Amino acid sequence: MPQVEFNGETFSIDEDGFIDDYSNWSEGWVQYVKKVEGIEELNDEHHLVIAMLREYYEKNGIAPMVRVLSKVTKFKLKHIYELFPSGPGKGACKMAGLPKPTGCV
C-alpha cells in the first residue's frame, strides 16, 4: 500500500489517495488533504462538514448520501462544492478519513 509523509506523520493510502483505515485519521491527515485539494484555509463550515461525515460514518458504517449531508449541514450542494472543490465524495470524505464512497456522495 502506498504511503505519504506530511509534517512528520506517515499515512498509508489506497490507490485513490484515501487513508487506509478510518482509525488512522488525525488532524495531520486533514492538513495533508487540505494541501492536496488546494484549499487555502479551513473554516468552521469545513469543520462542520468533516464532523458530520465522521459522526454519520461512526453510526452507520457508510458515508451519507449528498442530500443527507446537505440537509444536516443546511448547506446547498453548490456551497459544499465551494468548500470542497473536488466534491463531497472525493474531497470531504477523504478529508474526514472515510473510505472512498461507493455511491452518490
N, CA, C and O of each residue as an XYZ file, in Angstrom:
420
protein
N       0.854     -1.180      0.000
C       0.000      0.000      0.000
C       0.898      1.241      0.000
O       1.854      1.312      0.772
N       0.599      2.212     -0.853
C       1.422      3.430     -0.897
C       1.336      4.210      0.414
O       0.377      4.089      1.176
N       2.353      4.997      0.643
C       2.385      5.841      1.833
C       2.754      7.263      1.439
O       3.439      7.490      0.442
N       2.286      8.217      2.243
C       2.672      9.611      2.092
C       3.164     10.102      3.441
O       2.692      9.670      4.492
N       4.122     11.014      3.387
C       4.614     11.643      4.612
C       4.260     13.109      4.571
O       4.386     13.764      3.536
N       3.815     13.621      5.704
C       3.444     15.030      5.796
C       3.668     15.493      7.223
O       3.116     14.916      8.160
N       4.469     16.523      7.393
C       4.752     17.104      8.712
C       5.126     16.050      9.754
O       4.648     16.101     10.888
N       5.966     15.110      9.380
C       6.454     14.108     10.312
C       5.529     12.921     10.533
O       5.866     12.017     11.298
N       4.378     12.903      9.887
C       3.453     11.770     10.006
C       3.462     10.988      8.707
O       3.620     11.560      7.629
N       3.293      9.675      8.812
C       3.210      8.813      7.641
C       1.814      8.209      7.592
O       1.303      7.692      8.585
N       1.212      8.290      6.410
C      -0.136      7.769      6.214
C      -0.115      6.739      5.098
O       0.446      6.986      4.030
N      -0.721      5.593      5.338
C      -0.915      4.604      4.283
C      -2.199      4.973      3.562
O      -3.212      5.282      4.189
N      -2.144      4.938      2.233
C      -3.295      5.336      1.433
C      -3.601      4.278      0.382
O      -2.751      3.457      0.040
N      -4.825      4.312     -0.122
C      -5.183      3.405     -1.206
C      -4.822      4.047     -2.545
O      -4.231      5.126     -2.582
N      -5.176      3.384     -3.634
C      -4.804      3.865     -4.969
C      -5.496      5.173     -5.336
O      -5.060      5.855     -6.264
N      -6.571      5.539     -4.625
C      -7.268      6.788     -4.885
C      -6.888      7.904     -3.914
O      -7.447      8.999     -3.966
N      -5.932      7.616     -3.026
C      -5.459      8.625     -2.090
C      -6.248      8.737     -0.804
O      -6.057      9.684     -0.042
N      -7.142      7.778     -0.547
C      -7.899      7.769      0.708
C      -7.086      7.052      1.772
O      -6.373      6.093      1.474
N      -7.191      7.510      3.005
C      -6.460      6.894      4.111
C      -6.881      5.424      4.239
O      -8.035      5.074      3.993
N      -5.939      4.585      4.622
C      -6.168      3.132      4.631
C      -7.168      2.661      5.672
O      -7.831      1.643      5.475
N      -7.285      3.379      6.768
C      -8.137      2.927      7.867
C      -8.690      4.141      8.596
O      -7.946      5.058      8.941
N      -9.978      4.145      8.825
C     -10.654      5.256      9.499
C      -9.977      5.604     10.827
O      -9.884      6.776     11.193
N      -9.510      4.589     11.541
C      -8.906      4.824     12.865
C      -7.545      5.511     12.777
O      -7.019      5.959     13.796
N      -6.968      5.601     11.586
C      -5.674      6.272     11.420
C      -5.813      7.763     11.126
O      -4.813      8.448     10.911
N      -7.035      8.264     11.116
C      -7.313      9.674     10.857
C      -6.727     10.550     11.966
O      -6.707     10.154     13.132
N      -6.258     11.726     11.600
C      -5.741     12.688     12.576
C      -5.845     14.085     11.979
O      -6.157     14.240     10.798
N      -5.590     15.079     12.782
C      -5.577     16.455     12.289
C      -4.481     16.620     11.242
O      -4.623     17.418     10.316
N      -3.385     15.869     11.384
C      -2.335     15.893     10.365
C      -2.854     15.437      9.010
O      -2.476     15.993      7.979
N      -3.721     14.426      9.007
C      -4.330     13.957      7.761
C      -5.178     15.066      7.133
O      -5.132     15.285      5.922
N      -5.948     15.759      7.968
C      -6.780     16.858      7.481
C      -5.903     17.909      6.802
O      -6.237     18.401      5.724
N      -4.794     18.245      7.429
C      -3.897     19.257      6.868
C      -3.263     18.770      5.561
O      -3.076     19.553      4.630
N      -2.937     17.490      5.496
C      -2.383     16.925      4.264
C      -3.399     17.011      3.126
O      -3.069     17.484      2.038
N      -4.620     16.561      3.366
C      -5.648     16.576      2.326
C      -5.966     18.015      1.925
O      -6.187     18.296      0.747
N      -5.990     18.910      2.882
C      -6.230     20.332      2.591
C      -5.220     20.819      1.559
O      -5.582     21.494      0.595
N      -3.974     20.481      1.762
C      -2.920     20.910      0.841
C      -3.104     20.262     -0.528
O      -3.028     20.940     -1.553
N      -3.347     18.954     -0.547
C      -3.526     18.219     -1.803
C      -4.729     18.761     -2.577
O      -4.688     18.859     -3.803
N      -5.788     19.109     -1.869
C      -7.010     19.595     -2.501
C      -6.920     21.070     -2.896
O      -7.801     21.584     -3.585
N      -5.863     21.745     -2.464
C      -5.699     23.155     -2.830
C      -6.600     24.099     -2.056
O      -6.950     25.173     -2.547
N      -6.975     23.707     -0.856
C      -7.812     24.560     -0.005
C      -6.887     25.429      0.839
O      -6.032     24.919      1.562
N      -7.064     26.733      0.741
C      -6.188     27.675      1.454
C      -6.308     27.522      2.973
O      -5.340     27.190      3.656
N      -7.505     27.769      3.479
C      -7.736     27.712      4.922
C      -9.032     26.967      5.203
O      -9.994     27.061      4.440
N      -9.047     26.235      6.290
C     -10.273     25.564      6.726
C     -11.017     26.484      7.683
O     -10.426     27.055      8.599
N     -12.325     26.619      7.460
C     -13.125     27.442      8.353
C     -14.113     26.559      9.120
O     -14.074     25.333      9.019
N     -14.990     27.197      9.880
C     -15.953     26.443     10.690
C     -16.874     25.578      9.836
O     -17.295     24.505     10.267
N     -17.188     26.044      8.619
C     -18.055     25.266      7.743
C     -17.362     23.987      7.270
O     -17.996     22.934      7.192
N     -16.081     24.067      6.957
C     -15.321     22.861      6.609
C     -15.372     21.863      7.771
O     -15.647     20.677      7.590
N     -15.099     22.382      8.956
C     -15.054     21.508     10.133
C     -16.419     20.910     10.446
O     -16.501     19.777     10.920
N     -17.492     21.657     10.189
C     -18.839     21.129     10.388
C     -19.095     19.955      9.446
O     -19.623     18.928      9.873
N     -18.733     20.091      8.188
C     -18.925     19.013      7.218
C     -18.094     17.794      7.624
O     -18.596     16.670      7.610
N     -16.845     18.007      7.981
C     -15.964     16.898      8.387
C     -16.549     16.186      9.610
O     -16.623     14.957      9.639
N     -16.958     16.952     10.609
C     -17.514     16.356     11.835
C     -18.797     15.586     11.533
O     -19.012     14.503     12.075
N     -19.645     16.137     10.675
C     -20.896     15.459     10.329
C     -20.613     14.150      9.611
O     -21.234     13.130      9.908
N     -19.675     14.173      8.664
C     -19.320     12.952      7.935
C     -18.786     11.886      8.881
O     -19.158     10.717      8.777
N     -17.923     12.282      9.793
C     -17.344     11.316     10.731
C     -18.414     10.747     11.662
O     -18.437      9.547     11.932
N     -19.287     11.607     12.142
C     -20.352     11.154     13.039
C     -21.293     10.185     12.317
O     -21.661      9.146     12.866
N     -21.673     10.523     11.108
C     -22.569      9.667     10.332
C     -21.899      8.318     10.059
O     -22.527      7.268     10.190
N     -20.629      8.357      9.681
C     -19.896      7.119      9.386
C     -19.790      6.236     10.636
O     -19.955      5.019     10.551
N     -19.518      6.839     11.782
C     -19.398      6.068     13.023
C     -20.723      5.387     13.380
O     -20.727      4.275     13.909
N     -21.838      6.048     13.094
C     -23.148      5.482     13.420
C     -23.623      4.460     12.393
O     -24.287      3.486     12.745
N     -23.279      4.684     11.101
C     -23.869      3.898     10.023
C     -22.893      3.038      9.222
O     -23.314      2.155      8.475
N     -21.602      3.289      9.371
C     -20.603      2.496      8.666
C     -20.465      2.818      7.190
O     -19.750      2.120      6.470
N     -21.142      3.868      6.723
C     -21.045      4.324      5.339
C     -21.098      5.851      5.325
O     -21.485      6.483      6.308
N     -20.703      6.428      4.195
C     -20.835      7.876      4.020
C     -22.294      8.204      3.709
O     -22.988      7.396      3.092
N     -22.763      9.368      4.124
C     -24.151      9.737      3.827
C     -24.334     10.100      2.357
O     -23.382     10.473      1.672
N     -25.562      9.986      1.892
C     -25.877     10.480      0.559
C     -25.774     12.003      0.583
O     -25.885     12.626      1.638
N     -25.563     12.584     -0.578
C     -25.380     14.025     -0.674
C     -26.563     14.788     -0.081
O     -26.374     15.777      0.627
N     -27.751     14.342     -0.361
C     -28.923     15.071      0.153
C     -28.976     15.041      1.678
O     -29.448     15.995      2.296
N     -28.498     13.961      2.292
C     -28.443     13.879      3.753
C     -27.390     14.848      4.276
O     -27.626     15.570      5.245
N     -26.233     14.859      3.634
C     -25.166     15.792      4.024
C     -25.671     17.226      3.935
O     -25.445     18.027      4.842
N     -26.350     17.546      2.846
C     -26.875     18.890      2.635
C     -27.940     19.237      3.678
O     -27.957     20.349      4.207
N     -28.811     18.298      3.965
C     -29.891     18.538      4.934
C     -29.340     18.763      6.339
O     -29.754     19.696      7.027
N     -28.424     17.924      6.761
C     -27.893     18.016      8.126
C     -27.052     19.278      8.324
O     -27.145     19.937      9.360
N     -26.236     19.607      7.330
C     -25.379     20.797      7.463
C     -26.132     22.076      7.113
O     -25.700     23.172      7.471
N     -27.268     21.934      6.407
C     -28.044     23.068      5.905
C     -27.286     23.852      4.832
O     -27.562     25.030      4.606
N     -26.319     23.184      4.167
C     -25.566     23.788      3.065
C     -26.113     23.252      1.748
O     -26.353     22.052      1.611
N     -26.306     24.131      0.793
C     -26.682     23.692     -0.548
C     -25.497     22.966     -1.161
O     -24.346     23.219     -0.806
N     -25.792     22.058     -2.087
C     -24.736     21.282     -2.730
C     -23.693     22.198     -3.365
O     -22.495     21.921     -3.298
N     -24.139     23.268     -3.968
C     -23.215     24.227     -4.588
C     -22.203     24.740     -3.558
O     -21.016     24.865     -3.860
N     -22.672     25.033     -2.351
C     -21.781     25.544     -1.311
C     -20.799     24.466     -0.848
O     -19.642     24.765     -0.556
N     -21.252     23.229     -0.781
C     -20.349     22.147     -0.396
C     -19.213     22.033     -1.416
O     -18.062     21.801     -1.047
N     -19.540     22.196     -2.692
C     -18.503     22.187     -3.733
C     -17.595     23.411     -3.630
O     -16.425     23.334     -4.006
N     -18.101     24.526     -3.135
C     -17.242     25.691     -2.908
C     -16.257     25.400     -1.775
O     -15.095     25.805     -1.829
N     -16.733     24.700     -0.759
C     -15.862     24.343      0.368
C     -14.849     23.268     -0.028
O     -13.675     23.339      0.337
N     -15.322     22.277     -0.778
C     -14.507     21.134     -1.194
C     -14.573     21.033     -2.717
O     -15.437     20.335     -3.247
N     -13.673     21.720     -3.431
C     -13.759     21.799     -4.897
C     -13.820     20.456     -5.618
O     -14.413     20.372     -6.693
N     -13.230     19.415     -5.064
C     -13.300     18.114     -5.735
C     -14.557     17.344     -5.346
O     -14.751     16.209     -5.782
N     -15.404     17.951     -4.536
C     -16.699     17.378     -4.216
C     -16.795     16.754     -2.845
O     -15.795     16.582     -2.147
N     -18.024     16.416     -2.468
C     -18.231     15.820     -1.153
C     -17.622     14.433     -1.021
O     -17.182     14.062      0.068
N     -17.585     13.663     -2.091
C     -17.022     12.309     -2.019
C     -15.517     12.319     -2.032
O     -14.875     11.782     -1.129
N     -14.955     12.925     -3.048
C     -13.501     12.892     -3.191
C     -12.809     13.789     -2.172
O     -11.816     13.378     -1.572
N     -13.300     14.983     -1.967
C     -12.627     15.918     -1.068
C     -13.042     15.792      0.382
O     -12.207     15.552      1.254
N     -14.333     15.955      0.643
C     -14.805     15.977      2.024
C     -14.661     14.626      2.708
O     -14.173     14.551      3.836
N     -15.082     13.556      2.036
C     -14.965     12.222      2.647
C     -13.508     11.841      2.848
O     -13.150     11.238      3.860
N     -12.675     12.193      1.889
C     -11.242     11.903      2.028
C     -10.683     12.642      3.235
O      -9.945     12.065      4.033
N     -11.035     13.925      3.370
C     -10.528     14.719      4.483
C     -11.037     14.181      5.822
O     -10.327     14.237      6.826
N     -12.258     13.664      5.834
C     -12.849     13.136      7.064
C     -12.319     11.761      7.441
O     -12.629     11.242      8.513
N     -11.508     11.164      6.545
C     -10.922      9.864      6.851
C     -11.811      8.688      6.518
O     -11.522      7.562      6.923
N     -12.898      8.928      5.780
C     -13.792      7.850      5.384
C     -13.212      7.077      4.199
O     -12.406      7.617      3.441
N     -13.612      5.834      4.038
C     -13.207      5.105      2.842
C     -13.849      5.754      1.611
O     -14.825      6.497      1.722
N     -13.293      5.465      0.457
C     -13.860      6.013     -0.780
C     -15.312      5.575     -0.893
O     -15.607      4.381     -0.857
N     -16.226      6.544     -1.030
C     -17.647      6.193     -1.147
C     -17.912      5.384     -2.419
O     -17.314      5.626     -3.467
N     -18.816      4.427     -2.300
C     -19.163      3.614     -3.458
C     -20.388      4.160     -4.171
O     -20.630      3.831     -5.332
N     -21.166      4.993     -3.484
C     -22.396      5.525     -4.078
C     -22.307      6.998     -4.342
O     -21.245      7.536     -4.653
N     -23.428      7.634     -4.215
C     -23.549      9.065     -4.533
C     -23.189      9.912     -3.325
O     -24.042     10.185     -2.480
N     -21.971     10.317     -3.239
C     -21.566     11.300     -2.230
C     -20.689     12.293     -2.904
O     -20.213     13.231     -2.264
